[in-house]
Amino acid sequence: MASNKGIALVNLDEDGVDRAFRADVLQGLSEAQKAIPARWLYDDAGSQLFEDITRLPEYYPTRSEREILEARGAEFADLIGPDRAVVEFGSGSSVKTPLLLSAIDPAAYVPLDISGDFLRASSAELSAKFPGLPVYPVEADFMRRVELPTEVAGMPKLGFFPGSTIGNMVARTAVDLLRTMRETLGEGSKLLIGMDLIKDRKVLIAAYDDAAGVTAEFNLNLIRRINRELDADIPFDALQHEARWNDEFARIEMHLVATRDLQFTVSGKSFAMREGESIHTENSHKFNRRTGNALLLAGGWTPVQRWTDSEERFSLVLADATIPRSAL
């Protein structure tokens, strides 16, 4: 029988606020270039807005990744094998997950997500699709090592990290996360990870600044969350979404740009922004084969196979946990 037991590992303060969220916001707003880590975009409202983004005509990554998952199921099954516990990092609505689960015959599914209500709802929906598959949702910040449910402790693991979320992080943070994933999954594990590819600038900008304004609403929702959870008074109507291509770092950047001089407080601390100053809310790095492989190797994973969609816009990479060695 499938289980929908949730394990809450988020560290809340006496007001019920995630301590890491408060610390990241206060630290980020204190820096010369104000910045807040992208993971805080994904409260329940943000998670739903992101799902809306994935259905937009400009947003190609979801369609491209689904194409790979639908076309390469037999290859996944051959290289991954059956009876693994699939651990999905940042599972969201798990819309792509059924394609993988149908292909590889897993022993269990463990979705990890920081948005608890969204996690439990999507886990229940997936359990209904796979009634014989044990499902163990874990509410946690996967940027830190996660203790997996005891029910899957003895199973070989497959980490699943779709959507090129790894591209949201600068190289140092991405390497740290990959190493943390390896610790969470253990020896003998595998990782199937999505990596978006470098392409025409116009295609990239449109994917992060859609005509309907859904991505802008997703970005601005972070301010609503800060105001609601951190007793803040940031003027919502004085910030404007902007997507920028940074060629030096091969990434799209999302910013919230002040349209006038601002003063506001967050958790009792005062901040100011000048007109034109921005809060940097997300990076989305783009990769080629060499940069993607280098990142995985630095994080303790050895690439095994790489697949791209028919337009070569997106890639899925399968990697093995690198066996520790004392020599080169």
C-alpha positions as CSV (number, residue, x, y, z in Angstrom):
1,M,0.0,0.0,0.0
2,A,1.3,3.4,-0.9
3,S,2.1,5.8,2.0
4,N,1.7,9.5,2.1
5,K,3.4,10.0,5.4
6,G,5.1,13.4,5.5
7,I,8.3,14.2,7.4
8,A,8.7,17.8,8.3
9,L,12.4,18.8,8.7
10,V,12.1,22.6,8.2
11,N,13.5,24.6,11.1
12,L,10.8,27.1,12.3
13,D,11.2,29.8,14.8
14,E,8.7,30.7,17.6
15,D,6.6,32.7,15.0
16,G,6.4,29.7,12.7
17,V,8.8,31.3,10.2
18,D,11.6,29.3,8.5
19,R,14.8,30.5,10.2
20,A,16.8,30.0,7.0
21,F,14.3,32.2,5.0
22,R,14.6,35.0,7.5
23,A,18.4,34.8,7.6
24,D,18.7,34.7,3.8
25,V,16.4,37.7,3.3
26,L,18.0,39.9,5.9
27,Q,21.5,39.0,4.7
28,G,20.7,39.4,1.1
29,L,19.0,42.8,1.5
30,S,22.1,44.1,3.4
31,E,24.5,43.4,0.5
32,A,25.6,46.0,-2.1
33,Q,23.8,44.0,-4.8
34,K,20.7,42.9,-3.0
35,A,20.0,39.2,-3.6
36,I,17.7,36.5,-2.3
37,P,18.3,32.8,-3.1
38,A,15.9,31.5,-5.7
39,R,14.6,28.6,-3.6
40,W,12.5,31.1,-1.6
41,L,10.4,31.9,-4.7
42,Y,8.7,28.5,-4.1
43,D,6.1,29.0,-1.4
44,D,2.7,27.4,-2.2
45,A,1.7,30.4,-4.4
46,G,5.1,30.5,-6.1
47,S,5.1,26.8,-6.8
48,Q,1.7,27.1,-8.4
49,L,2.8,30.1,-10.5
50,F,5.9,28.1,-11.6
51,E,3.6,25.3,-12.8
52,D,1.7,27.9,-14.8
53,I,5.0,29.1,-16.3
54,T,5.8,25.6,-17.5
55,R,2.7,25.6,-19.7
56,L,3.5,28.9,-21.4
57,P,4.4,28.9,-25.1
58,E,7.7,30.7,-24.5
59,Y,8.9,28.3,-21.8
60,Y,10.5,25.5,-23.7
61,P,12.4,23.6,-21.0
62,T,9.4,21.5,-19.7
63,R,8.3,20.5,-23.2
64,S,11.9,19.6,-24.2
65,E,12.5,17.6,-21.0
66,R,9.2,15.7,-21.4
67,E,10.2,14.9,-25.0
68,I,13.4,13.2,-23.7
69,L,11.6,11.3,-21.0
70,E,8.9,10.1,-23.4
71,A,11.4,9.0,-26.1
72,R,14.2,7.4,-24.0
73,G,12.3,5.3,-21.5
74,A,13.8,2.0,-22.6
75,E,17.3,3.5,-22.3
76,F,16.6,4.8,-18.8
77,A,15.4,1.3,-17.8
78,D,18.5,-0.4,-19.2
79,L,21.0,2.0,-17.6
80,I,19.2,2.6,-14.3
81,G,17.7,-0.8,-13.6
82,P,14.6,-1.7,-11.5
83,D,14.0,-1.7,-7.8
84,R,15.6,1.7,-6.9
85,A,14.1,4.3,-4.6
86,V,13.6,7.4,-6.7
87,V,14.4,10.5,-4.6
88,E,13.2,13.7,-6.4
89,F,14.8,16.9,-5.2
90,G,12.4,19.8,-5.3
91,S,9.5,17.7,-6.6
92,G,6.9,20.5,-7.1
93,S,3.9,19.0,-8.8
94,S,5.9,16.0,-10.0
95,V,4.3,16.3,-13.5
96,K,7.4,14.7,-15.2
97,T,7.9,12.0,-12.6
98,P,5.3,9.5,-13.9
99,L,7.2,9.3,-17.2
100,L,10.3,8.2,-15.3
101,L,8.5,5.9,-12.8
102,S,6.7,4.1,-15.6
103,A,10.0,3.4,-17.4
104,I,12.2,2.1,-14.7
105,D,10.0,0.0,-12.3
106,P,11.1,1.6,-9.0
107,A,10.7,0.2,-5.5
108,A,9.6,3.5,-3.9
109,Y,9.3,7.2,-4.5
110,V,10.5,9.9,-2.1
111,P,9.6,13.5,-3.2
112,L,11.5,16.2,-1.3
113,D,10.1,19.7,-1.3
114,I,10.2,22.8,0.9
115,S,6.5,23.6,0.1
116,G,4.7,21.2,2.4
117,D,1.0,21.6,1.3
118,F,2.0,21.5,-2.4
119,L,4.2,18.5,-1.7
120,R,1.4,16.5,0.1
121,A,-1.2,17.3,-2.6
122,S,1.1,16.2,-5.5
123,S,2.2,13.1,-3.6
124,A,-1.4,12.1,-3.1
125,E,-2.1,12.6,-6.8
126,L,0.9,10.5,-7.8
127,S,-0.1,7.7,-5.3
128,A,-3.4,7.5,-7.1
129,K,-1.6,7.0,-10.4
130,F,0.7,4.3,-9.0
131,P,-1.3,2.5,-6.3
132,G,1.3,-0.2,-5.8
133,L,4.2,2.2,-5.3
134,P,5.2,3.3,-1.8
135,V,5.4,7.1,-1.7
136,Y,7.2,8.8,1.2
137,P,7.0,12.6,0.9
138,V,9.6,14.6,2.9
139,E,9.1,18.3,3.6
140,A,12.7,19.6,3.7
141,D,15.2,22.1,2.3
142,F,17.2,19.8,0.0
143,M,20.1,22.3,0.0
144,R,21.1,20.5,3.2
145,R,21.6,16.8,3.8
146,V,18.2,15.0,4.2
147,E,17.6,12.0,6.3
148,L,15.5,9.7,4.1
149,P,12.7,7.6,5.5
150,T,13.8,4.3,7.2
151,E,11.6,2.4,4.7
152,V,14.1,3.1,1.9
153,A,17.3,2.9,3.8
154,G,18.4,-0.4,2.4
155,M,17.4,0.3,-1.2
156,P,19.7,1.5,-4.0
157,K,18.8,5.1,-4.8
158,L,18.2,7.2,-8.0
159,G,18.3,10.9,-7.4
160,F,16.0,12.8,-9.8
161,F,16.6,16.6,-10.3
162,P,14.7,17.7,-13.4
163,G,14.1,21.1,-14.8
164,S,17.6,22.5,-14.7
165,T,17.2,23.7,-11.2
166,I,20.9,23.2,-10.8
167,G,21.3,26.2,-13.1
168,N,19.7,28.5,-10.4
169,M,22.9,28.3,-8.4
170,V,26.3,29.8,-8.8
171,A,29.0,27.2,-9.4
172,R,30.2,27.1,-5.8
173,T,26.6,26.5,-4.5
174,A,25.8,24.0,-7.2
175,V,28.9,21.9,-6.4
176,D,28.0,22.0,-2.7
177,L,24.4,20.8,-3.5
178,L,25.7,18.0,-5.7
179,R,27.9,16.8,-2.9
180,T,25.0,17.1,-0.4
181,M,22.9,15.0,-2.8
182,R,25.6,12.4,-2.9
183,E,25.6,12.3,0.9
184,T,21.8,12.0,1.0
185,L,21.7,9.2,-1.6
186,G,24.7,7.2,-0.5
187,E,27.2,4.9,-2.2
188,G,26.2,3.2,-5.3
189,S,23.5,5.8,-6.1
190,K,22.7,7.4,-9.5
191,L,21.5,10.8,-10.4
192,L,19.4,11.9,-13.4
193,I,19.7,15.6,-13.7
194,G,18.3,18.2,-16.1
195,M,20.6,20.9,-17.6
196,D,19.4,23.6,-19.9
197,L,21.6,24.4,-22.9
198,I,23.1,27.6,-24.2
199,K,21.1,29.0,-27.1
200,D,19.9,32.1,-28.9
201,R,19.6,35.1,-26.5
202,K,16.1,36.0,-27.7
203,V,14.7,32.5,-27.0
204,L,16.2,32.7,-23.5
205,I,14.9,36.1,-22.6
206,A,11.4,35.3,-23.8
207,A,11.3,32.1,-21.6
208,Y,11.9,34.3,-18.5
209,D,9.8,37.3,-19.5
210,D,6.7,36.0,-21.1
211,A,4.1,38.1,-22.8
212,A,1.3,37.2,-20.4
213,G,3.4,38.4,-17.4
214,V,3.2,35.1,-15.4
215,T,7.0,35.1,-14.8
216,A,6.7,38.7,-13.5
217,E,4.0,37.6,-11.1
218,F,6.1,34.7,-10.0
219,N,9.0,37.0,-9.3
220,L,6.9,39.6,-7.5
221,N,5.3,36.9,-5.3
222,L,8.5,36.7,-3.4
223,I,7.8,40.3,-2.1
224,R,4.3,39.2,-1.1
225,R,5.9,36.3,0.8
226,I,8.4,38.5,2.6
227,N,5.8,41.1,3.6
228,R,3.5,38.3,4.9
229,E,5.9,36.1,6.7
230,L,8.6,38.6,7.8
231,D,6.5,41.5,9.0
232,A,7.8,43.6,6.1
233,D,6.4,46.6,4.3
234,I,8.2,46.5,0.9
235,P,6.1,48.6,-1.6
236,F,4.9,45.9,-4.0
237,D,3.9,48.4,-6.7
238,A,7.4,50.0,-6.8
239,L,9.2,47.0,-8.1
240,Q,9.3,45.7,-11.6
241,H,10.4,42.3,-13.0
242,E,13.3,42.2,-15.4
243,A,15.1,39.3,-17.1
244,R,18.7,39.9,-18.3
245,W,21.2,37.7,-20.2
246,N,24.6,37.8,-18.6
247,D,27.0,36.4,-21.3
248,E,30.0,36.4,-19.1
249,F,28.4,33.8,-16.8
250,A,26.2,32.2,-19.4
251,R,23.1,32.8,-17.4
252,I,19.7,34.5,-17.4
253,E,19.2,36.7,-14.3
254,M,15.9,37.7,-12.8
255,H,15.8,41.0,-11.0
256,L,13.2,43.1,-9.2
257,V,14.0,46.7,-10.1
258,A,13.0,49.7,-8.0
259,T,11.0,52.2,-10.1
260,R,11.6,54.9,-7.5
261,D,13.6,55.5,-4.3
262,L,12.3,53.2,-1.6
263,Q,12.5,52.8,2.2
264,F,11.1,49.8,4.0
265,T,11.5,47.4,7.0
266,V,11.8,43.7,7.2
267,S,11.6,42.0,10.6
268,G,12.3,45.3,12.3
269,K,15.3,46.2,10.2
270,S,15.4,49.2,7.9
271,F,16.5,49.1,4.2
272,A,16.6,51.5,1.3
273,M,16.8,51.2,-2.5
274,R,17.6,53.8,-5.1
275,E,15.6,54.1,-8.3
276,G,17.1,51.6,-10.7
277,E,18.6,49.5,-8.0
278,S,17.6,45.8,-8.0
279,I,17.0,42.7,-5.9
280,H,18.6,39.8,-7.7
281,T,16.2,36.9,-7.3
282,E,17.3,34.1,-9.6
283,N,20.1,32.9,-11.9
284,S,19.5,30.3,-14.6
285,H,22.8,29.1,-15.9
286,K,23.0,27.4,-19.2
287,F,25.4,24.6,-20.1
288,N,27.2,22.8,-22.8
289,R,28.5,19.2,-22.6
290,R,31.9,20.2,-21.1
291,T,30.6,22.7,-18.5
292,G,27.9,20.4,-17.4
293,N,30.3,17.4,-17.0
294,A,32.8,19.6,-15.2
295,L,30.1,20.7,-12.7
296,L,29.0,17.1,-12.0
297,L,32.5,15.8,-11.6
298,A,33.3,18.5,-9.1
299,G,30.2,17.5,-7.2
300,G,31.1,13.9,-6.9
301,W,29.2,12.5,-9.8
302,T,30.6,10.8,-12.9
303,P,28.5,11.3,-16.1
304,V,27.4,8.1,-17.8
305,Q,25.0,9.2,-20.6
306,R,23.5,12.4,-22.0
307,W,20.4,12.9,-23.9
308,T,19.0,16.0,-25.7
309,D,15.7,16.9,-27.3
310,S,15.2,17.1,-31.0
311,E,16.0,20.8,-31.1
312,E,19.0,20.4,-28.8
313,R,17.7,23.0,-26.4
314,F,17.8,20.9,-23.2
315,S,19.7,17.9,-21.8
316,L,19.2,15.1,-19.3
317,V,22.4,13.6,-17.8
318,L,22.7,10.3,-16.0
319,A,25.6,10.1,-13.5
320,D,27.0,7.6,-11.0
321,A,28.2,8.5,-7.6
322,T,31.9,8.7,-8.0
323,I,33.9,6.1,-6.0
324,P,36.2,7.9,-3.6
325,R,39.9,7.7,-4.4
326,S,43.0,8.9,-2.7
327,A,44.9,9.4,-5.9
328,L,44.0,11.1,-9.2
